[in-house]
Amino acid sequence: MGVRLDGKVAIVTGAASGIGAAAAAHIGRAGATVVLADVESCETVVQEVKRDGGEAMAVRTDVARSDDVADLVRRTIETYGRLDCAFNNAGVEGMAEREIHEADEDAWDRALEINLKGVWLSMKHQVPAMLDTGTGGTIVNCASVAAMVAFDKNGSYVASKHGILGITKTAALEYADRGIRVNAVCPGVVRTPLIDRYTGGKLEAEARYTEIVPLGRMARPEEIANGVVWLLSEESSYVTGHGLVIDGGLVAR
Ligand SMILES: NC(=O)c1ccc[n+]([C@@H]2O[C@H](COP(=O)([O-])OP(=O)(O)OC[C@H]3O[C@@H](n4cnc5c(N)ncnc54)[C@H](O)[C@@H]3O)[C@@H](O)[C@H]2O)c1
């Protein structure tokens, strides 16, 4: 039967594409109602959830804007009456292929605002709604192996992902006594449009990413979604403040 989320209401940010889209579909199949948030259209994923027998809606949201995130949570409560789970996944790649002295300020601001401030703002607005349920909730933030180790020429991304792990652990401490568990997933290299933007779809460029992975291949988004659903569910009831590495062995080196 697998891990279940029956009767739960879940928000997924960055749900239009890649890991977020796979997680939203998987959360729906596990029995939760899904609210999909993104700056892009989530209609295809909403239809996928419904085709699989689930319930879903999309709310256009820029996670770097407090008003947007507040509206996302307000509309979730208005429509479905509660909020139990959140996967705060929206993210961008940052100043790829630039050393610190070459990188520009706008690229730094964009990565920090979307990746890190976006996760903080999401939790800021989600936590009160979860406390209102009276039964707590579960939050999973999307970090990266770049929260565990550094990669050169990508400082804003590495800094934002280290920050996500920090704010995840902080939130875990703050809400443990009120029934909200907060964890992160730390994916390695996952085949999504984000990675395609790094590699330009070129085999040679892809090989540079896969050769550092002991399992010898990129992850499928569904392989990250499995970890997300487990962390959102009761199956992980004693886990909080954890960064779950799903990386084919990349950081074991
Ligand atoms: N692909 C990988 O190898 C990999 C590895 C580790 C971590 N991650 C993380 O996984 C998450 C998802 O990445 P992905 O690989 O699926 O990329 P993706 O580009 O396929 O999906 C990211 C989604 O986030 C959305 N988004 C971007 N800015 C937003 C904003 N301001 N507000 C709301 N939505 C916004 C995009 O529109 C897109 O739908 C990111 O946080 C990324 O850093 C990815």
The ligand as an ORCA input file, in Angstrom:
! r2SCAN-3c Opt
* xyz 0 1
  N      17.860     19.126    -10.270
  C      18.815     18.915     -9.381
  O      19.846     18.273     -9.686
  C      18.686     19.429     -7.967
  C      19.623     18.978     -7.018
  C      19.516     19.429     -5.698
  C      18.509     20.300     -5.352
  N      17.619     20.726     -6.301
  C      16.581     21.646     -5.865
  O      15.321     21.116     -6.179
  C      14.376     22.182     -6.297
  C      13.590     21.983     -7.575
  O      14.488     22.063     -8.668
  P      14.273     21.290    -10.054
  O      15.562     20.636    -10.359
  O      13.037     20.504    -10.004
  O      14.183     22.562    -11.017
  P      13.060     23.050    -12.050
  O      13.637     24.267    -12.674
  O      12.627     21.917    -12.903
  O      11.847     23.438    -11.088
  C      11.880     24.558    -10.242
  C      10.488     25.160    -10.180
  O      10.524     26.278     -9.273
  C       9.772     27.316     -9.858
  N      10.175     28.623     -9.333
  C      11.307     29.311     -9.605
  N      11.292     30.495     -8.965
  C      10.127     30.543     -8.274
  C       9.533     31.504     -7.412
  N      10.125     32.675     -7.160
  N       8.335     31.218     -6.862
  C       7.701     30.042     -7.126
  N       8.205     29.107     -7.939
  C       9.407     29.345     -8.513
  C      10.035     27.195    -11.365
  O       9.073     27.896    -12.123
  C      10.012     25.692    -11.542
  O       8.715     25.228    -11.829
  C      15.191     23.472     -6.246
  O      15.108     24.017     -4.953
  C      16.599     22.989     -6.550
  O      17.573     23.849     -6.006
  C      17.688     20.314     -7.607
*
